[in-house]
């Protein structure tokens, strides 16, 4: 589903946990009315404990605090931590807990990442409350002010009181929230919109990307941790490269939390490389960031380029059409490309048989996955 384009926003890029975590905690600590948090991953540890403490302190000040977690992605949150949240006054709900219903329903997960404070400032990206984000994983987030914050709040509200969300937190709490994000006249030109997807039927994020790929004239740079794209997207990227657009993929290297997904995506390298697409694999750590830059259009959020994100998950991205932010994102890409290894087409064509076998094996499994729906 597509949100409306809105002017008068301010978007700040926050690369690496050392920047976005302090910014989010500062916003929560200064909350006066409400704090909304929606996460896929939350696991007991140092980061989760710090978040629980901050949320409970806000609730103790009289702030309405609502935490929406995915029923599968947050299974690593201990019973003790769950009780701490409830005892601390945090309204807690779980999206789609695993159950004895259809496989398709169990596969439908809330993969969004969102923090909204007082209806005035929001954060999104690929982050979660697990310790890997403290040091081991490279992540990028965005701080958001302006009219689009109201769209993020509406997105949160629609899921909080959804029949698929359960828990001790009362569903009607969302109806009392104030939605009053101010227009930033000093950033009049920063246009943005929230775009979201809800499983197989509503793939607006993918459709939006495809339109941008078709319209791009200078560059299409994609950073994603899980690259198993659809046939349609692969063809569009190859055609863009052949017509002279700079098409660049920034993907994880050997450090990966799901190596099988990496192998499944690598089976597409050959044709893309022959079309002129440049592929880089990030070396310092596991690359978990999800950013796309097409000319001066930026998309950042929760959505990966694999079947989980495009076929089952609930996803949401912030899109921005602004040359100033695009220049900042381009500079971030360049820095990360310098820390990456470019795949040489000739060397890739001579890759070992074991590598080819892995691609075939995991590619076959990926193909079976797409037929489960």
C-alpha positions as CSV (number, residue, x, y, z in Angstrom):
1,X,0.0,0.0,0.0
2,X,1.2,3.5,-0.8
3,X,1.1,6.4,1.6
4,X,0.6,10.0,0.4
5,X,3.6,12.2,-0.4
6,X,3.9,14.9,2.2
7,X,6.1,18.0,2.3
8,X,7.6,19.9,5.3
9,X,9.5,16.9,6.9
10,X,13.0,16.5,8.2
11,X,14.9,13.3,7.8
12,X,18.2,12.6,9.5
13,X,20.3,9.6,8.5
14,X,21.8,7.8,11.5
15,X,24.4,5.2,10.4
16,X,25.6,2.6,13.0
17,X,24.3,1.8,16.4
18,X,26.6,4.4,18.0
19,X,24.5,7.1,16.5
20,X,20.9,5.8,16.3
21,X,20.7,4.0,19.7
22,X,21.6,7.1,21.7
23,X,19.2,9.3,19.6
24,X,16.3,6.9,20.2
25,X,17.0,6.5,23.9
26,X,17.3,10.3,24.3
27,X,13.9,10.7,22.6
28,X,12.3,8.1,24.9
29,X,13.8,9.7,28.0
30,X,12.3,13.0,27.0
31,X,8.8,11.7,26.2
32,X,6.0,13.6,27.7
33,X,2.8,11.9,26.4
34,X,3.4,8.7,24.5
35,X,6.0,6.2,23.3
36,X,5.1,3.6,20.7
37,X,7.6,0.8,19.8
38,X,7.1,-1.9,17.2
39,X,9.8,-4.5,16.7
40,X,10.4,-7.9,15.1
41,X,13.5,-8.9,17.1
42,X,13.7,-8.5,20.8
43,X,15.9,-10.9,22.9
44,X,16.9,-10.7,26.5
45,X,20.3,-9.2,26.9
46,X,22.0,-5.9,27.5
47,X,20.2,-3.9,24.8
48,X,16.8,-5.3,25.7
49,X,17.4,-4.6,29.4
50,X,18.3,-1.0,28.7
51,X,15.2,-0.6,26.5
52,X,12.9,-2.1,29.2
53,X,14.4,0.2,31.8
54,X,13.8,3.3,29.6
55,X,10.2,2.3,28.8
56,X,9.4,1.5,32.4
57,X,10.8,4.9,33.5
58,X,8.7,6.7,30.9
59,X,5.6,4.8,32.1
60,X,6.4,5.8,35.7
61,X,6.4,9.5,34.6
62,X,2.8,9.0,33.4
63,X,3.7,8.5,29.7
64,X,1.5,6.1,27.7
65,X,4.0,3.4,26.6
66,X,2.9,0.7,24.1
67,X,5.2,-2.1,22.9
68,X,4.2,-4.3,20.0
69,X,6.4,-7.4,19.4
70,X,6.2,-10.1,16.8
71,X,5.1,-13.4,18.3
72,X,8.0,-15.3,16.7
73,X,10.8,-12.7,16.4
74,X,10.6,-11.9,20.1
75,X,10.5,-15.5,21.4
76,X,13.9,-14.9,22.9
77,X,12.5,-12.4,25.4
78,X,12.5,-14.1,28.8
79,X,9.5,-14.5,31.0
80,X,11.2,-12.4,33.6
81,X,11.7,-9.5,31.1
82,X,8.0,-9.8,30.1
83,X,6.9,-9.5,33.7
84,X,9.2,-6.5,34.2
85,X,7.5,-4.7,31.3
86,X,4.0,-5.4,32.6
87,X,4.8,-4.6,36.2
88,X,6.5,-1.3,35.0
89,X,3.2,-0.1,33.3
90,X,4.2,-0.9,29.7
91,X,1.2,-2.0,27.6
92,X,2.4,-5.1,25.8
93,X,0.9,-6.9,22.8
94,X,2.1,-9.7,20.5
95,X,1.5,-10.0,16.8
96,X,0.4,-13.4,15.6
97,X,1.7,-15.8,18.2
98,X,2.6,-19.2,16.7
99,X,-0.4,-21.5,16.9
100,X,-2.1,-24.6,15.4
101,X,-3.5,-22.8,12.4
102,X,-2.4,-22.6,8.8
103,X,1.3,-22.6,7.8
104,X,0.7,-19.4,5.8
105,X,-0.5,-17.6,8.9
106,X,2.4,-18.8,11.0
107,X,4.8,-17.5,8.3
108,X,3.2,-14.1,8.4
109,X,5.4,-12.0,10.7
110,X,5.5,-8.3,11.7
111,X,8.9,-7.4,10.4
112,X,8.5,-3.6,10.9
113,X,10.8,-1.5,13.1
114,X,9.4,1.7,14.6
115,X,9.7,4.0,17.5
116,X,7.4,7.1,17.8
117,X,7.7,9.6,20.6
118,X,4.9,12.1,21.5
119,X,3.5,11.8,17.9
120,X,6.3,14.3,16.9
121,X,9.4,12.2,16.2
122,X,9.8,8.7,14.7
123,X,12.7,6.3,14.0
124,X,12.7,3.5,11.5
125,X,15.3,1.2,9.9
126,X,16.3,-2.4,10.3
127,X,17.1,-2.3,14.0
128,X,15.9,-4.6,16.8
129,X,16.5,-5.0,20.6
130,X,19.1,-7.8,20.4
131,X,22.8,-7.5,21.5
132,X,24.1,-8.1,17.9
133,X,23.1,-4.6,17.0
134,X,25.5,-3.2,19.7
135,X,28.6,-4.3,17.9
136,X,28.4,-7.2,15.6
137,X,25.9,-6.0,12.9
138,X,26.1,-2.9,10.7
139,X,22.8,-1.1,10.7
140,X,21.4,2.3,9.6
141,X,18.3,4.1,10.9
142,X,16.5,7.3,10.2
143,X,15.1,10.0,12.4
144,X,11.9,11.5,11.2
145,X,10.0,14.7,12.0
146,X,7.0,16.3,10.2
147,X,3.6,15.3,8.8
148,X,4.7,11.7,7.8
149,X,5.0,10.9,11.5
150,X,1.2,10.8,11.6
151,X,1.3,8.1,8.9
152,X,3.7,6.0,11.0
153,X,1.3,6.4,14.0
154,X,-1.7,5.3,12.0
155,X,0.3,2.3,10.7
156,X,1.1,1.3,14.3
157,X,-2.5,1.8,15.5
158,X,-3.9,-0.4,12.7
159,X,-1.9,-3.3,13.9
160,X,-2.1,-2.7,17.7
161,X,-5.9,-3.3,17.7
162,X,-5.8,-5.9,14.9
163,X,-7.4,-9.3,15.7
164,X,-4.0,-10.8,15.0
165,X,-2.4,-8.9,18.0
166,X,-3.0,-10.2,21.5
167,X,-1.7,-9.6,25.0
168,X,-2.4,-7.7,28.2
169,X,-2.1,-4.3,26.5
170,X,-5.6,-2.9,25.9
171,X,-6.5,-2.6,22.2
172,X,-8.4,0.7,22.7
173,X,-5.3,2.6,24.0
174,X,-4.4,3.7,20.5
175,X,-7.6,5.7,20.1
176,X,-6.6,8.1,22.8
177,X,-3.3,9.0,21.2
178,X,-2.7,12.5,19.9
179,X,-1.5,12.7,16.4
180,X,-0.1,16.3,16.0
181,X,3.2,16.2,14.1
182,X,4.3,19.7,13.2
183,X,5.3,20.8,9.7
184,X,8.9,21.8,9.4
185,X,8.8,24.9,7.2
186,X,12.6,25.2,7.4
187,X,12.7,21.9,5.5
188,X,9.9,22.6,3.1
189,X,11.5,20.7,0.3
190,X,12.0,17.4,2.1
191,X,9.2,15.3,0.6
192,X,8.5,11.9,2.1
193,X,5.9,9.2,2.3
194,X,5.5,5.9,4.2
195,X,5.0,2.9,2.1
196,X,4.1,-0.5,3.5
197,X,3.5,-4.1,2.5
198,X,1.3,-6.7,4.1
199,X,2.2,-10.1,2.7
200,X,1.6,-11.5,-0.8
201,X,-1.3,-9.4,-1.8
202,X,0.1,-5.9,-0.8
203,X,3.6,-5.6,-2.1
204,X,3.7,-1.8,-2.6
205,X,7.3,-1.5,-1.5
206,X,8.4,-3.8,-4.4
207,X,6.1,-2.1,-6.9
208,X,7.5,1.3,-5.8
209,X,11.1,0.1,-6.3
210,X,10.3,-1.4,-9.7
211,X,8.9,2.0,-10.9
212,X,12.0,3.8,-9.7
213,X,14.3,1.3,-11.4
214,X,12.4,1.8,-14.6
215,X,12.6,5.6,-14.3
216,X,16.2,5.9,-13.0
217,X,18.6,7.8,-15.3
218,X,21.9,8.0,-13.3
219,X,22.1,5.4,-10.5
220,X,20.4,2.6,-8.7
221,X,22.3,1.6,-5.5
222,X,20.8,-1.1,-3.3
223,X,22.0,-2.2,0.1
224,X,20.3,-5.2,1.6
225,X,21.3,-8.2,3.8
226,X,19.1,-10.7,2.1
227,X,19.2,-10.5,-1.7
228,X,16.9,-13.1,-3.3
229,X,15.0,-10.9,-5.8
230,X,12.1,-11.7,-8.0
231,X,12.6,-12.4,-11.7
232,X,10.9,-9.1,-12.6
233,X,13.3,-7.1,-10.4
234,X,16.3,-8.9,-11.7
235,X,15.3,-8.2,-15.3
236,X,14.7,-4.5,-14.5
237,X,18.1,-4.1,-12.9
238,X,19.8,-5.8,-15.8
239,X,18.0,-3.6,-18.3
240,X,18.8,-0.5,-16.4
241,X,22.5,-1.4,-16.4
242,X,22.5,-2.0,-20.1
243,X,21.0,1.4,-20.8
244,X,23.8,3.1,-18.9
245,X,22.4,3.5,-15.4
246,X,25.0,2.8,-12.7
247,X,23.5,-0.3,-10.9
248,X,25.3,-1.2,-7.7
249,X,24.5,-3.9,-5.1
250,X,26.0,-3.7,-1.7
251,X,25.5,-7.1,0.0
252,X,26.9,-9.0,3.0
253,X,30.2,-11.0,2.7
254,X,31.2,-14.1,4.5
255,X,29.9,-12.8,7.8
256,X,26.2,-13.7,7.6
257,X,23.5,-14.8,10.0
258,X,21.8,-16.9,7.4
259,X,24.4,-18.2,4.9
260,X,21.9,-20.2,3.0
261,X,20.1,-17.1,1.9
262,X,23.4,-15.6,0.7
263,X,24.0,-18.7,-1.4
264,X,20.5,-18.6,-2.8
265,X,21.0,-15.0,-4.0
266,X,24.5,-15.7,-5.4
267,X,23.1,-17.9,-8.1
268,X,21.9,-14.7,-9.7
269,X,25.3,-13.0,-9.7
270,X,26.4,-14.3,-13.1
271,X,23.7,-12.8,-15.2
272,X,23.6,-9.5,-13.3
273,X,27.4,-9.2,-13.7
274,X,27.2,-9.9,-17.4
275,X,24.6,-7.2,-17.8
276,X,26.9,-4.6,-16.2
277,X,25.6,-4.7,-12.6
278,X,28.4,-4.1,-10.1
279,X,28.3,-6.3,-6.9
280,X,30.1,-5.6,-3.7
281,X,30.3,-7.8,-0.6
282,X,30.8,-5.9,2.7
283,X,33.8,-7.2,4.7
284,X,34.0,-5.6,8.2
285,X,30.9,-7.3,9.8
286,X,27.4,-8.5,8.9
287,X,25.6,-5.9,6.8
288,X,22.0,-5.7,8.1
289,X,21.1,-2.2,6.6
290,X,18.3,-1.9,4.1
291,X,18.7,1.2,1.9
292,X,17.9,1.9,-1.8
293,X,19.0,5.0,-3.7
294,X,17.7,5.7,-7.2
295,X,18.8,9.1,-8.5
296,X,17.6,11.4,-5.7
297,X,15.0,9.0,-4.2
298,X,15.8,7.1,-1.0
299,X,14.0,4.2,0.6
300,X,15.0,3.0,4.0
301,X,13.2,0.7,6.5
302,X,12.5,-2.9,7.3
303,X,12.1,-4.5,3.9
304,X,14.6,-7.0,2.5
305,X,14.8,-8.3,-1.0
306,X,13.8,-11.9,-0.3
307,X,10.6,-13.9,-0.3
308,X,10.1,-13.5,3.5
309,X,9.8,-9.8,3.2
310,X,7.9,-9.7,-0.2
311,X,5.6,-12.7,0.3
312,X,4.7,-13.0,4.0
313,X,6.0,-10.2,6.2
314,X,4.5,-7.0,7.2
315,X,7.0,-4.4,6.2
316,X,7.3,-0.6,6.1
317,X,9.8,1.8,4.6
318,X,10.3,5.6,4.6
319,X,10.7,7.0,1.2
320,X,12.3,10.4,0.7
321,X,12.6,12.4,-2.6
322,X,15.2,15.1,-1.7
323,X,18.7,15.8,-3.3
324,X,20.2,16.7,0.1
325,X,19.4,13.4,1.8
326,X,20.3,11.6,-1.4
327,X,23.8,13.1,-1.4
328,X,24.2,12.0,2.2
329,X,23.1,8.5,1.4
330,X,25.4,8.4,-1.6
331,X,28.4,9.4,0.6
332,X,27.5,6.7,3.1
333,X,27.4,4.1,0.2
334,X,30.8,5.2,-1.0
335,X,32.3,4.8,2.4
336,X,30.9,1.3,2.7
337,X,31.9,0.3,-0.8
338,X,35.5,1.2,0.1
339,X,35.2,-1.4,2.9
340,X,33.8,-4.0,0.6
341,X,35.2,-6.5,-2.0
342,X,33.9,-6.1,-5.5
343,X,33.0,-9.3,-7.3
344,X,35.1,-9.7,-10.5
345,X,33.0,-11.1,-13.3
346,X,35.8,-13.2,-14.8
347,X,36.8,-14.6,-11.4
348,X,33.1,-15.4,-10.5
349,X,32.8,-17.4,-13.8
350,X,35.6,-19.6,-12.5
351,X,34.2,-20.1,-9.0
352,X,34.7,-23.6,-7.5
353,X,32.2,-26.4,-8.0
354,X,31.4,-26.5,-4.2
355,X,30.3,-22.9,-4.5
356,X,28.1,-23.7,-7.4
357,X,26.6,-26.7,-5.6
358,X,25.7,-24.5,-2.6
359,X,24.0,-22.0,-4.9
360,X,22.0,-24.9,-6.5
361,X,21.0,-26.5,-3.3
362,X,19.9,-23.3,-1.5
363,X,18.4,-21.9,-4.7
364,X,16.2,-25.1,-4.9
365,X,15.1,-24.7,-1.3
366,X,14.3,-21.0,-2.0
367,X,12.2,-22.1,-5.0
368,X,10.2,-24.5,-2.9
369,X,9.7,-21.7,-0.3
370,X,8.0,-19.6,-2.9
371,X,5.4,-22.3,-3.5
372,X,4.3,-22.6,0.1
373,X,1.8,-19.8,-0.3
